[in-house]
Amino acid sequence: MLLLLLLLHLAVMQLKMMILASSSTVGHTFDAANEKLLQIIRAVLEVLFEHLLELQLIARSLQLLLY
């Protein structure tokens, strides 16, 4: 579990560096990179949550079919 958290932290840091490197504007700060990173994380979490709800509906349907 600790290794997974470390890998996730490294991935976030790498993504932050990629956002900074891809910026062509002068004065692009870590705050802007953090904001962009938060937008990406929010979008990913929204998609994951939608899929989780779909999986929950499928599981309930299967449960009803089995009983």
N, CA, C and O atoms as a Tripos MOL2 file, in Angstrom:
@<TRIPOS>MOLECULE
protein
  268   267    67     0     0
PROTEIN
NO_CHARGES

@<TRIPOS>ATOM
      1 N           0.8240   -1.1910    0.0000 N.3       1 MET1
      2 CA          0.0000    0.0000    0.0000 C.3       1 MET1
      3 C           0.8690    1.2550    0.0000 C.2       1 MET1
      4 O           0.5820    2.2260   -0.7010 O.2       1 MET1
      5 N           1.9240    1.2190    0.7900 N.am      2 LEU2
      6 CA          2.8300    2.3600    0.8460 C.3       2 LEU2
      7 C           3.4980    2.5950   -0.5060 C.2       2 LEU2
      8 O           3.6750    3.7380   -0.9290 O.2       2 LEU2
      9 N           3.8670    1.5130   -1.1760 N.am      3 LEU3
     10 CA          4.4800    1.6360   -2.4970 C.3       3 LEU3
     11 C           3.5030    2.2550   -3.4880 C.2       3 LEU3
     12 O           3.8950    3.0780   -4.3140 O.2       3 LEU3
     13 N           2.2390    1.8660   -3.4100 N.am      4 LEU4
     14 CA          1.2210    2.4240   -4.2920 C.3       4 LEU4
     15 C           1.0600    3.9230   -4.0570 C.2       4 LEU4
     16 O           0.9430    4.6890   -5.0140 O.2       4 LEU4
     17 N           1.0540    4.3480   -2.8010 N.am      5 LEU5
     18 CA          0.9560    5.7710   -2.4910 C.3       5 LEU5
     19 C           2.1760    6.5400   -2.9870 C.2       5 LEU5
     20 O           2.0520    7.6600   -3.4830 O.2       5 LEU5
     21 N           3.3440    5.9410   -2.8520 N.am      6 LEU6
     22 CA          4.5630    6.5800   -3.3440 C.3       6 LEU6
     23 C           4.5250    6.7340   -4.8610 C.2       6 LEU6
     24 O           4.8890    7.7830   -5.3920 O.2       6 LEU6
     25 N           4.0860    5.6950   -5.5530 N.am      7 LEU7
     26 CA          3.9840    5.7670   -7.0110 C.3       7 LEU7
     27 C           2.9630    6.8080   -7.4420 C.2       7 LEU7
     28 O           3.1800    7.5230   -8.4200 O.2       7 LEU7
     29 N           1.8520    6.8970   -6.7220 N.am      8 LEU8
     30 CA          0.8430    7.9050   -7.0280 C.3       8 LEU8
     31 C           1.4030    9.3060   -6.8160 C.2       8 LEU8
     32 O           1.1620   10.2000   -7.6270 O.2       8 LEU8
     33 N           2.1400    9.5000   -5.7420 N.am      9 HIS9
     34 CA          2.7620   10.8020   -5.4760 C.3       9 HIS9
     35 C           3.7470   11.1670   -6.5860 C.2       9 HIS9
     36 O           3.7660   12.3080   -7.0490 O.2       9 HIS9
     37 N           4.5500   10.2210   -7.0060 N.am     10 LEU10
     38 CA          5.5060   10.4750   -8.0900 C.3      10 LEU10
     39 C           4.7900   10.8010   -9.3950 C.2      10 LEU10
     40 O           5.2360   11.6660  -10.1500 O.2      10 LEU10
     41 N           3.6910   10.1170   -9.6630 N.am     11 ALA11
     42 CA          2.9270   10.3850  -10.8840 C.3      11 ALA11
     43 C           2.3410   11.7950  -10.8550 C.2      11 ALA11
     44 O           2.3360   12.4880  -11.8730 O.2      11 ALA11
     45 N           1.8500   12.2180   -9.7010 N.am     12 VAL12
     46 CA          1.3020   13.5690   -9.5700 C.3      12 VAL12
     47 C           2.4010   14.6030   -9.7800 C.2      12 VAL12
     48 O           2.1860   15.5990  -10.4700 O.2      12 VAL12
     49 N           3.5490   14.3850   -9.2060 N.am     13 MET13
     50 CA          4.6640   15.3220   -9.3860 C.3      13 MET13
     51 C           5.1030   15.3840  -10.8470 C.2      13 MET13
     52 O           5.4030   16.4600  -11.3630 O.2      13 MET13
     53 N           5.1400   14.2350  -11.5080 N.am     14 GLN14
     54 CA          5.5290   14.2180  -12.9150 C.3      14 GLN14
     55 C           4.4950   14.9440  -13.7650 C.2      14 GLN14
     56 O           4.8560   15.6780  -14.6850 O.2      14 GLN14
     57 N           3.2230   14.7490  -13.4700 N.am     15 LEU15
     58 CA          2.1690   15.4440  -14.1980 C.3      15 LEU15
     59 C           2.2790   16.9460  -13.9950 C.2      15 LEU15
     60 O           2.0750   17.7220  -14.9290 O.2      15 LEU15
     61 N           2.6000   17.3530  -12.7780 N.am     16 LYS16
     62 CA          2.7680   18.7760  -12.4850 C.3      16 LYS16
     63 C           3.9250   19.3550  -13.3070 C.2      16 LYS16
     64 O           3.8130   20.4550  -13.8490 O.2      16 LYS16
     65 N           5.0160   18.6270  -13.3970 N.am     17 MET17
     66 CA          6.1640   19.0870  -14.1880 C.3      17 MET17
     67 C           5.8100   19.1560  -15.6760 C.2      17 MET17
     68 O           6.2480   20.0690  -16.3750 O.2      17 MET17
     69 N           5.0260   18.2020  -16.1550 N.am     18 MET18
     70 CA          4.6100   18.2210  -17.5590 C.3      18 MET18
     71 C           3.7280   19.4310  -17.8400 C.2      18 MET18
     72 O           3.8460   20.0510  -18.8960 O.2      18 MET18
     73 N           2.8520   19.7680  -16.9090 N.am     19 ILE19
     74 CA          1.9950   20.9410  -17.0840 C.3      19 ILE19
     75 C           2.8390   22.2010  -17.1380 C.2      19 ILE19
     76 O           2.6100   23.0740  -17.9760 O.2      19 ILE19
     77 N           3.8150   22.2980  -16.2440 N.am     20 LEU20
     78 CA          4.6960   23.4680  -16.2510 C.3      20 LEU20
     79 C           5.5200   23.5370  -17.5270 C.2      20 LEU20
     80 O           5.6950   24.6170  -18.0930 O.2      20 LEU20
     81 N           6.0250   22.4070  -17.9830 N.am     21 ALA21
     82 CA          6.8710   22.3850  -19.1750 C.3      21 ALA21
     83 C           6.0800   22.7160  -20.4340 C.2      21 ALA21
     84 O           6.6250   23.2910  -21.3760 O.2      21 ALA21
     85 N           4.8020   22.3590  -20.4580 N.am     22 SER22
     86 CA          4.0070   22.5900  -21.6600 C.3      22 SER22
     87 C           3.4720   24.0140  -21.7400 C.2      22 SER22
     88 O           2.8980   24.4060  -22.7560 O.2      22 SER22
     89 N           3.6530   24.7740  -20.6930 N.am     23 SER23
     90 CA          3.1440   26.1390  -20.6810 C.3      23 SER23
     91 C           4.0740   27.0500  -21.4670 C.2      23 SER23
     92 O           5.2930   27.0230  -21.2960 O.2      23 SER23
     93 N           3.4740   27.8540  -22.3270 N.am     24 SER24
     94 CA          4.2920   28.7810  -23.1120 C.3      24 SER24
     95 C           4.2300   30.1970  -22.5430 C.2      24 SER24
     96 O           4.8950   31.0980  -23.0530 O.2      24 SER24
     97 N           3.4420   30.3980  -21.4980 N.am     25 THR25
     98 CA          3.3200   31.7390  -20.9290 C.3      25 THR25
     99 C           4.4110   31.9740  -19.8930 C.2      25 THR25
    100 O           4.7620   31.0860  -19.1170 O.2      25 THR25
    101 N           4.9240   33.1710  -19.9040 N.am     26 VAL26
    102 CA          5.9380   33.5480  -18.9220 C.3      26 VAL26
    103 C           5.2390   33.8080  -17.5890 C.2      26 VAL26
    104 O           4.1610   34.4020  -17.5510 O.2      26 VAL26
    105 N           5.8530   33.3640  -16.5110 N.am     27 GLY27
    106 CA          5.2870   33.5870  -15.1920 C.3      27 GLY27
    107 C           4.3130   32.5090  -14.7590 C.2      27 GLY27
    108 O           3.5750   32.6800  -13.7890 O.2      27 GLY27
    109 N           4.3150   31.4080  -15.4740 N.am     28 HIS28
    110 CA          3.4440   30.2820  -15.1020 C.3      28 HIS28
    111 C           4.0060   29.6740  -13.8200 C.2      28 HIS28
    112 O           5.1550   29.2320  -13.7950 O.2      28 HIS28
    113 N           3.2190   29.6510  -12.7760 N.am     29 THR29
    114 CA          3.7210   29.2340  -11.4650 C.3      29 THR29
    115 C           3.2100   27.8620  -11.0840 C.2      29 THR29
    116 O           2.3910   27.2620  -11.7820 O.2      29 THR29
    117 N           3.7110   27.3800   -9.9640 N.am     30 PHE30
    118 CA          3.2360   26.1100   -9.4260 C.3      30 PHE30
    119 C           1.7660   26.1980   -9.0360 C.2      30 PHE30
    120 O           1.0550   25.1940   -9.0790 O.2      30 PHE30
    121 N           1.3030   27.3850   -8.6550 N.am     31 ASP31
    122 CA         -0.1150   27.5430   -8.3200 C.3      31 ASP31
    123 C          -0.9890   27.2400   -9.5270 C.2      31 ASP31
    124 O          -2.0120   26.5660   -9.4060 O.2      31 ASP31
    125 N          -0.5890   27.7360  -10.6820 N.am     32 ALA32
    126 CA         -1.3450   27.4600  -11.9010 C.3      32 ALA32
    127 C          -1.2650   25.9780  -12.2480 C.2      32 ALA32
    128 O          -2.2500   25.3870  -12.6910 O.2      32 ALA32
    129 N          -0.1030   25.3820  -12.0490 N.am     33 ALA33
    130 CA          0.0510   23.9510  -12.3120 C.3      33 ALA33
    131 C          -0.8040   23.1450  -11.3430 C.2      33 ALA33
    132 O          -1.4260   22.1560  -11.7320 O.2      33 ALA33
    133 N          -0.8350   23.5640  -10.0890 N.am     34 ASN34
    134 CA         -1.6770   22.8840   -9.1010 C.3      34 ASN34
    135 C          -3.1470   22.9930   -9.4700 C.2      34 ASN34
    136 O          -3.8950   22.0250   -9.3260 O.2      34 ASN34
    137 N          -3.5710   24.1590   -9.9430 N.am     35 GLU35
    138 CA         -4.9670   24.3400  -10.3420 C.3      35 GLU35
    139 C          -5.3170   23.4330  -11.5250 C.2      35 GLU35
    140 O          -6.3760   22.8060  -11.5430 O.2      35 GLU35
    141 N          -4.4240   23.3720  -12.5040 N.am     36 LYS36
    142 CA         -4.6550   22.4960  -13.6580 C.3      36 LYS36
    143 C          -4.6950   21.0380  -13.2080 C.2      36 LYS36
    144 O          -5.5270   20.2620  -13.6780 O.2      36 LYS36
    145 N          -3.8110   20.6740  -12.3120 N.am     37 LEU37
    146 CA         -3.7780   19.3100  -11.7830 C.3      37 LEU37
    147 C          -5.0780   18.9860  -11.0490 C.2      37 LEU37
    148 O          -5.6110   17.8860  -11.1930 O.2      37 LEU37
    149 N          -5.5870   19.9280  -10.2710 N.am     38 LEU38
    150 CA         -6.8560   19.7170   -9.5760 C.3      38 LEU38
    151 C          -8.0110   19.5440  -10.5560 C.2      38 LEU38
    152 O          -8.9150   18.7430  -10.3160 O.2      38 LEU38
    153 N          -7.9850   20.2870  -11.6540 N.am     39 GLN39
    154 CA         -9.0250   20.1340  -12.6750 C.3      39 GLN39
    155 C          -8.9820   18.7340  -13.2780 C.2      39 GLN39
    156 O         -10.0220   18.1100  -13.4880 O.2      39 GLN39
    157 N          -7.7810   18.2450  -13.5540 N.am     40 ILE40
    158 CA         -7.6250   16.9050  -14.1170 C.3      40 ILE40
    159 C          -8.1020   15.8570  -13.1210 C.2      40 ILE40
    160 O          -8.8160   14.9250  -13.4900 O.2      40 ILE40
    161 N          -7.7070   16.0100  -11.8580 N.am     41 ILE41
    162 CA         -8.1040   15.0420  -10.8280 C.3      41 ILE41
    163 C          -9.6190   15.0520  -10.6500 C.2      41 ILE41
    164 O         -10.2260   13.9900  -10.5090 O.2      41 ILE41
    165 N         -10.2390   16.2320  -10.6540 N.am     42 ARG42
    166 CA        -11.7010   16.3130  -10.5350 C.3      42 ARG42
    167 C         -12.3850   15.5810  -11.6800 C.2      42 ARG42
    168 O         -13.3460   14.8420  -11.4670 O.2      42 ARG42
    169 N         -11.8860   15.7880  -12.8980 N.am     43 ALA43
    170 CA        -12.4870   15.1300  -14.0560 C.3      43 ALA43
    171 C         -12.3550   13.6150  -13.9510 C.2      43 ALA43
    172 O         -13.3010   12.8840  -14.2460 O.2      43 ALA43
    173 N         -11.1920   13.1460  -13.5350 N.am     44 VAL44
    174 CA        -10.9780   11.7020  -13.3870 C.3      44 VAL44
    175 C         -11.8850   11.1360  -12.3030 C.2      44 VAL44
    176 O         -12.4780   10.0730  -12.4850 O.2      44 VAL44
    177 N         -11.9990   11.8340  -11.1780 N.am     45 LEU45
    178 CA        -12.8600   11.3620  -10.0920 C.3      45 LEU45
    179 C         -14.3310   11.3360  -10.5020 C.2      45 LEU45
    180 O         -15.0710   10.4400  -10.0960 O.2      45 LEU45
    181 N         -14.7590   12.3110  -11.3040 N.am     46 GLU46
    182 CA        -16.1430   12.3070  -11.7850 C.3      46 GLU46
    183 C         -16.4180   11.0770  -12.6390 C.2      46 GLU46
    184 O         -17.4520   10.4270  -12.4900 O.2      46 GLU46
    185 N         -15.4890   10.7630  -13.5320 N.am     47 VAL47
    186 CA        -15.6620    9.5870  -14.3920 C.3      47 VAL47
    187 C         -15.6520    8.3150  -13.5550 C.2      47 VAL47
    188 O         -16.4820    7.4300  -13.7650 O.2      47 VAL47
    189 N         -14.7280    8.2160  -12.6140 N.am     48 LEU48
    190 CA        -14.6700    7.0340  -11.7540 C.3      48 LEU48
    191 C         -15.9470    6.8780  -10.9380 C.2      48 LEU48
    192 O         -16.4380    5.7630  -10.7600 O.2      48 LEU48
    193 N         -16.4850    7.9850  -10.4430 N.am     49 PHE49
    194 CA        -17.7050    7.9350   -9.6530 C.3      49 PHE49
    195 C         -18.8800    7.4630  -10.5120 C.2      49 PHE49
    196 O         -19.7030    6.6650  -10.0630 O.2      49 PHE49
    197 N         -18.9550    7.9660  -11.7620 N.am     50 GLU50
    198 CA        -20.0180    7.5230  -12.6690 C.3      50 GLU50
    199 C         -19.9230    6.0220  -12.9140 C.2      50 GLU50
    200 O         -20.9360    5.3220  -12.8940 O.2      50 GLU50
    201 N         -18.7170    5.5300  -13.1430 N.am     51 HIS51
    202 CA        -18.5390    4.0950  -13.3740 C.3      51 HIS51
    203 C         -18.8550    3.2900  -12.1170 C.2      51 HIS51
    204 O         -19.3920    2.1860  -12.2030 O.2      51 HIS51
    205 N         -18.5280    3.8330  -10.9650 N.am     52 LEU52
    206 CA        -18.8400    3.1550   -9.7130 C.3      52 LEU52
    207 C         -20.3510    3.0230   -9.5350 C.2      52 LEU52
    208 O         -20.8440    1.9810   -9.1050 O.2      52 LEU52
    209 N         -21.0780    4.0830   -9.8670 N.am     53 LEU53
    210 CA        -22.5370    4.0130   -9.7810 C.3      53 LEU53
    211 C         -23.0990    2.9810  -10.7560 C.2      53 LEU53
    212 O         -24.0200    2.2380  -10.4180 O.2      53 LEU53
    213 N         -22.5380    2.9370  -11.9720 N.am     54 GLU54
    214 CA        -22.9820    1.9400  -12.9490 C.3      54 GLU54
    215 C         -22.7030    0.5270  -12.4430 C.2      54 GLU54
    216 O         -23.5460   -0.3620  -12.5680 O.2      54 GLU54
    217 N         -21.5280    0.3270  -11.8780 N.am     55 LEU55
    218 CA        -21.1920   -0.9920  -11.3400 C.3      55 LEU55
    219 C         -22.1040   -1.3670  -10.1790 C.2      55 LEU55
    220 O         -22.4690   -2.5320  -10.0210 O.2      55 LEU55
    221 N         -22.4640   -0.3940   -9.3800 N.am     56 GLN56
    222 CA        -23.3720   -0.6530   -8.2620 C.3      56 GLN56
    223 C         -24.7460   -1.0800   -8.7820 C.2      56 GLN56
    224 O         -25.3610   -1.9950   -8.2340 O.2      56 GLN56
    225 N         -25.2230   -0.4260   -9.8300 N.am     57 LEU57
    226 CA        -26.5080   -0.8110  -10.4220 C.3      57 LEU57
    227 C         -26.4480   -2.2140  -11.0140 C.2      57 LEU57
    228 O         -27.3880   -2.9950  -10.8690 O.2      57 LEU57
    229 N         -25.3480   -2.5310  -11.6760 N.am     58 ILE58
    230 CA        -25.1750   -3.8710  -12.2450 C.3      58 ILE58
    231 C         -25.1450   -4.9110  -11.1380 C.2      58 ILE58
    232 O         -25.7610   -5.9700  -11.2580 O.2      58 ILE58
    233 N         -24.4300   -4.6120  -10.0620 N.am     59 ALA59
    234 CA        -24.3420   -5.5590   -8.9460 C.3      59 ALA59
    235 C         -25.7100   -5.7910   -8.3170 C.2      59 ALA59
    236 O         -26.0520   -6.9230   -7.9770 O.2      59 ALA59
    237 N         -26.4890   -4.7350   -8.1600 N.am     60 ARG60
    238 CA        -27.8310   -4.8950   -7.5860 C.3      60 ARG60
    239 C         -28.7320   -5.6990   -8.5140 C.2      60 ARG60
    240 O         -29.5230   -6.5250   -8.0570 O.2      60 ARG60
    241 N         -28.6130   -5.4590   -9.8130 N.am     61 SER61
    242 CA        -29.4160   -6.2240  -10.7760 C.3      61 SER61
    243 C         -29.0490   -7.6990  -10.7300 C.2      61 SER61
    244 O         -29.9230   -8.5660  -10.7420 O.2      61 SER61
    245 N         -27.7590   -7.9770  -10.6770 N.am     62 LEU62
    246 CA        -27.3190   -9.3730  -10.5910 C.3      62 LEU62
    247 C         -27.7760  -10.0110   -9.2880 C.2      62 LEU62
    248 O         -28.1550  -11.1820   -9.2560 O.2      62 LEU62
    249 N         -27.7370   -9.2440   -8.2330 N.am     63 GLN63
    250 CA        -28.1820   -9.7540   -6.9370 C.3      63 GLN63
    251 C         -29.6660  -10.1080   -6.9860 C.2      63 GLN63
    252 O         -30.0780  -11.1330   -6.4430 O.2      63 GLN63
    253 N         -30.4620   -9.2710   -7.6290 N.am     64 LEU64
    254 CA        -31.8940   -9.5560   -7.7600 C.3      64 LEU64
    255 C         -32.1390  -10.7820   -8.6290 C.2      64 LEU64
    256 O         -33.0560  -11.5600   -8.3670 O.2      64 LEU64
    257 N         -31.3230  -10.9540   -9.6600 N.am     65 LEU65
    258 CA        -31.4820  -12.1190  -10.5360 C.3      65 LEU65
    259 C         -31.1220  -13.4160   -9.8230 C.2      65 LEU65
    260 O         -31.7200  -14.4610  -10.0820 O.2      65 LEU65
    261 N         -30.1520  -13.3480   -8.9320 N.am     66 LEU66
    262 CA        -29.6940  -14.5560   -8.2510 C.3      66 LEU66
    263 C         -30.6090  -14.9680   -7.1100 C.2      66 LEU66
    264 O         -30.6230  -16.1380   -6.7280 O.2      66 LEU66
    265 N         -31.3690  -14.0390   -6.5610 N.am     67 TYR67
    266 CA        -32.2150  -14.3830   -5.4110 C.3      67 TYR67
    267 C         -33.6520  -14.3950   -5.7650 C.2      67 TYR67
    268 O         -34.4960  -14.6660   -4.9100 O.2      67 TYR67
@<TRIPOS>BOND
     1     1     2 1
     2     2     3 1
     3     3     4 2
     4     3     5 am
     5     5     6 1
     6     6     7 1
     7     7     8 2
     8     7     9 am
     9     9    10 1
    10    10    11 1
    11    11    12 2
    12    11    13 am
    13    13    14 1
    14    14    15 1
    15    15    16 2
    16    15    17 am
    17    17    18 1
    18    18    19 1
    19    19    20 2
    20    19    21 am
    21    21    22 1
    22    22    23 1
    23    23    24 2
    24    23    25 am
    25    25    26 1
    26    26    27 1
    27    27    28 2
    28    27    29 am
    29    29    30 1
    30    30    31 1
    31    31    32 2
    32    31    33 am
    33    33    34 1
    34    34    35 1
    35    35    36 2
    36    35    37 am
    37    37    38 1
    38    38    39 1
    39    39    40 2
    40    39    41 am
    41    41    42 1
    42    42    43 1
    43    43    44 2
    44    43    45 am
    45    45    46 1
    46    46    47 1
    47    47    48 2
    48    47    49 am
    49    49    50 1
    50    50    51 1
    51    51    52 2
    52    51    53 am
    53    53    54 1
    54    54    55 1
    55    55    56 2
    56    55    57 am
    57    57    58 1
    58    58    59 1
    59    59    60 2
    60    59    61 am
    61    61    62 1
    62    62    63 1
    63    63    64 2
    64    63    65 am
    65    65    66 1
    66    66    67 1
    67    67    68 2
    68    67    69 am
    69    69    70 1
    70    70    71 1
    71    71    72 2
    72    71    73 am
    73    73    74 1
    74    74    75 1
    75    75    76 2
    76    75    77 am
    77    77    78 1
    78    78    79 1
    79    79    80 2
    80    79    81 am
    81    81    82 1
    82    82    83 1
    83    83    84 2
    84    83    85 am
    85    85    86 1
    86    86    87 1
    87    87    88 2
    88    87    89 am
    89    89    90 1
    90    90    91 1
    91    91    92 2
    92    91    93 am
    93    93    94 1
    94    94    95 1
    95    95    96 2
    96    95    97 am
    97    97    98 1
    98    98    99 1
    99    99   100 2
   100    99   101 am
   101   101   102 1
   102   102   103 1
   103   103   104 2
   104   103   105 am
   105   105   106 1
   106   106   107 1
   107   107   108 2
   108   107   109 am
   109   109   110 1
   110   110   111 1
   111   111   112 2
   112   111   113 am
   113   113   114 1
   114   114   115 1
   115   115   116 2
   116   115   117 am
   117   117   118 1
   118   118   119 1
   119   119   120 2
   120   119   121 am
   121   121   122 1
   122   122   123 1
   123   123   124 2
   124   123   125 am
   125   125   126 1
   126   126   127 1
   127   127   128 2
   128   127   129 am
   129   129   130 1
   130   130   131 1
   131   131   132 2
   132   131   133 am
   133   133   134 1
   134   134   135 1
   135   135   136 2
   136   135   137 am
   137   137   138 1
   138   138   139 1
   139   139   140 2
   140   139   141 am
   141   141   142 1
   142   142   143 1
   143   143   144 2
   144   143   145 am
   145   145   146 1
   146   146   147 1
   147   147   148 2
   148   147   149 am
   149   149   150 1
   150   150   151 1
   151   151   152 2
   152   151   153 am
   153   153   154 1
   154   154   155 1
   155   155   156 2
   156   155   157 am
   157   157   158 1
   158   158   159 1
   159   159   160 2
   160   159   161 am
   161   161   162 1
   162   162   163 1
   163   163   164 2
   164   163   165 am
   165   165   166 1
   166   166   167 1
   167   167   168 2
   168   167   169 am
   169   169   170 1
   170   170   171 1
   171   171   172 2
   172   171   173 am
   173   173   174 1
   174   174   175 1
   175   175   176 2
   176   175   177 am
   177   177   178 1
   178   178   179 1
   179   179   180 2
   180   179   181 am
   181   181   182 1
   182   182   183 1
   183   183   184 2
   184   183   185 am
   185   185   186 1
   186   186   187 1
   187   187   188 2
   188   187   189 am
   189   189   190 1
   190   190   191 1
   191   191   192 2
   192   191   193 am
   193   193   194 1
   194   194   195 1
   195   195   196 2
   196   195   197 am
   197   197   198 1
   198   198   199 1
   199   199   200 2
   200   199   201 am
   201   201   202 1
   202   202   203 1
   203   203   204 2
   204   203   205 am
   205   205   206 1
   206   206   207 1
   207   207   208 2
   208   207   209 am
   209   209   210 1
   210   210   211 1
   211   211   212 2
   212   211   213 am
   213   213   214 1
   214   214   215 1
   215   215   216 2
   216   215   217 am
   217   217   218 1
   218   218   219 1
   219   219   220 2
   220   219   221 am
   221   221   222 1
   222   222   223 1
   223   223   224 2
   224   223   225 am
   225   225   226 1
   226   226   227 1
   227   227   228 2
   228   227   229 am
   229   229   230 1
   230   230   231 1
   231   231   232 2
   232   231   233 am
   233   233   234 1
   234   234   235 1
   235   235   236 2
   236   235   237 am
   237   237   238 1
   238   238   239 1
   239   239   240 2
   240   239   241 am
   241   241   242 1
   242   242   243 1
   243   243   244 2
   244   243   245 am
   245   245   246 1
   246   246   247 1
   247   247   248 2
   248   247   249 am
   249   249   250 1
   250   250   251 1
   251   251   252 2
   252   251   253 am
   253   253   254 1
   254   254   255 1
   255   255   256 2
   256   255   257 am
   257   257   258 1
   258   258   259 1
   259   259   260 2
   260   259   261 am
   261   261   262 1
   262   262   263 1
   263   263   264 2
   264   263   265 am
   265   265   266 1
   266   266   267 1
   267   267   268 2
@<TRIPOS>SUBSTRUCTURE
     1 MET1         2 RESIDUE 1 A MET
     2 LEU2         6 RESIDUE 1 A LEU
     3 LEU3        10 RESIDUE 1 A LEU
     4 LEU4        14 RESIDUE 1 A LEU
     5 LEU5        18 RESIDUE 1 A LEU
     6 LEU6        22 RESIDUE 1 A LEU
     7 LEU7        26 RESIDUE 1 A LEU
     8 LEU8        30 RESIDUE 1 A LEU
     9 HIS9        34 RESIDUE 1 A HIS
    10 LEU10       38 RESIDUE 1 A LEU
    11 ALA11       42 RESIDUE 1 A ALA
    12 VAL12       46 RESIDUE 1 A VAL
    13 MET13       50 RESIDUE 1 A MET
    14 GLN14       54 RESIDUE 1 A GLN
    15 LEU15       58 RESIDUE 1 A LEU
    16 LYS16       62 RESIDUE 1 A LYS
    17 MET17       66 RESIDUE 1 A MET
    18 MET18       70 RESIDUE 1 A MET
    19 ILE19       74 RESIDUE 1 A ILE
    20 LEU20       78 RESIDUE 1 A LEU
    21 ALA21       82 RESIDUE 1 A ALA
    22 SER22       86 RESIDUE 1 A SER
    23 SER23       90 RESIDUE 1 A SER
    24 SER24       94 RESIDUE 1 A SER
    25 THR25       98 RESIDUE 1 A THR
    26 VAL26      102 RESIDUE 1 A VAL
    27 GLY27      106 RESIDUE 1 A GLY
    28 HIS28      110 RESIDUE 1 A HIS
    29 THR29      114 RESIDUE 1 A THR
    30 PHE30      118 RESIDUE 1 A PHE
    31 ASP31      122 RESIDUE 1 A ASP
    32 ALA32      126 RESIDUE 1 A ALA
    33 ALA33      130 RESIDUE 1 A ALA
    34 ASN34      134 RESIDUE 1 A ASN
    35 GLU35      138 RESIDUE 1 A GLU
    36 LYS36      142 RESIDUE 1 A LYS
    37 LEU37      146 RESIDUE 1 A LEU
    38 LEU38      150 RESIDUE 1 A LEU
    39 GLN39      154 RESIDUE 1 A GLN
    40 ILE40      158 RESIDUE 1 A ILE
    41 ILE41      162 RESIDUE 1 A ILE
    42 ARG42      166 RESIDUE 1 A ARG
    43 ALA43      170 RESIDUE 1 A ALA
    44 VAL44      174 RESIDUE 1 A VAL
    45 LEU45      178 RESIDUE 1 A LEU
    46 GLU46      182 RESIDUE 1 A GLU
    47 VAL47      186 RESIDUE 1 A VAL
    48 LEU48      190 RESIDUE 1 A LEU
    49 PHE49      194 RESIDUE 1 A PHE
    50 GLU50      198 RESIDUE 1 A GLU
    51 HIS51      202 RESIDUE 1 A HIS
    52 LEU52      206 RESIDUE 1 A LEU
    53 LEU53      210 RESIDUE 1 A LEU
    54 GLU54      214 RESIDUE 1 A GLU
    55 LEU55      218 RESIDUE 1 A LEU
    56 GLN56      222 RESIDUE 1 A GLN
    57 LEU57      226 RESIDUE 1 A LEU
    58 ILE58      230 RESIDUE 1 A ILE
    59 ALA59      234 RESIDUE 1 A ALA
    60 ARG60      238 RESIDUE 1 A ARG
    61 SER61      242 RESIDUE 1 A SER
    62 LEU62      246 RESIDUE 1 A LEU
    63 GLN63      250 RESIDUE 1 A GLN
    64 LEU64      254 RESIDUE 1 A LEU
    65 LEU65      258 RESIDUE 1 A LEU
    66 LEU66      262 RESIDUE 1 A LEU
    67 TYR67      266 RESIDUE 1 A TYR
